[in-house]
Amino acid sequence: MDPNHNVKFGTLSPDGTLSNVRFIKQADMMKCPFAIMMPDHYREGGSCKCDDPEERKKMIAEWEYSESDFENIPLRGEEAK
């Protein structure tokens, strides 16, 4: 277990080699409204991409979310509106 509470993601090859390693803080993952466990869903700073229009389209098309799931999540840059 990681004492810093990071989740380790990577690509495991058939020979057991781990590459493309990335760590994401558990706390950052829990801030995501859906606690998504896909490293590409998180920005380098740890914020999730639920507020990104392109990520939302992907989530709806590939992961079976709906527009209504994002009802209380403003798009990035629209928070002050």
C-alpha positions in Angstrom: 0.0 0.0 0.0 1.3 3.5 -0.9 1.8 5.5 2.3 1.0 8.7 0.3 -2.3 7.3 -0.8 -1.5 7.3 -4.5 -3.0 4.9 -7.0 -0.5 3.5 -9.4 -1.6 3.0 -13.0 0.5 1.5 -15.9 0.6 -0.7 -18.9 1.6 -4.3 -18.1 3.2 -6.2 -20.9 3.0 -10.0 -21.3 6.6 -10.3 -20.0 5.6 -8.5 -16.8 7.2 -5.2 -17.6 5.3 -2.2 -16.4 5.4 1.0 -18.5 3.5 4.3 -18.8 3.4 4.5 -15.0 1.3 7.3 -13.5 0.3 8.0 -9.9 -2.9 9.7 -9.0 -3.8 10.7 -5.4 -6.8 8.9 -4.0 -8.1 12.2 -2.7 -8.1 13.6 -6.3 -10.0 10.6 -7.6 -12.6 10.9 -4.8 -13.1 14.6 -5.8 -14.4 13.4 -9.2 -18.2 13.2 -9.0 -18.0 9.7 -10.4 -14.7 8.5 -8.9 -13.5 7.3 -12.3 -10.5 5.0 -12.2 -9.0 5.8 -15.6 -5.8 7.8 -15.5 -6.5 9.7 -18.6 -9.6 11.2 -16.9 -7.3 13.3 -14.7 -5.2 16.3 -15.5 -1.6 16.6 -14.3 -2.7 18.8 -11.4 -5.1 16.1 -10.3 -8.5 17.6 -11.3 -10.9 15.4 -13.2 -12.1 16.2 -16.7 -15.9 15.9 -16.0 -16.0 19.6 -16.8 -14.4 19.2 -20.2 -16.8 19.2 -23.1 -14.7 16.6 -25.1 -14.3 14.3 -22.1 -18.0 14.5 -21.5 -18.8 13.5 -25.1 -16.5 10.5 -24.6 -18.1 9.5 -21.3 -21.6 9.6 -22.9 -20.6 7.8 -26.1 -18.3 5.2 -24.6 -19.2 4.8 -20.9 -23.0 5.1 -21.0 -23.3 8.3 -19.0 -26.1 10.8 -20.0 -26.3 14.5 -20.2 -28.4 14.5 -17.0 -25.5 13.0 -15.1 -23.7 16.3 -15.5 -26.6 18.5 -14.5 -24.7 20.0 -11.5 -21.2 20.0 -13.0 -20.5 23.2 -14.9 -18.3 23.1 -17.9 -14.8 24.5 -17.4 -14.8 28.3 -17.6 -18.5 28.5 -16.9 -18.3 28.3 -13.1 -18.8 32.0 -12.6 -21.8 32.2 -14.9 
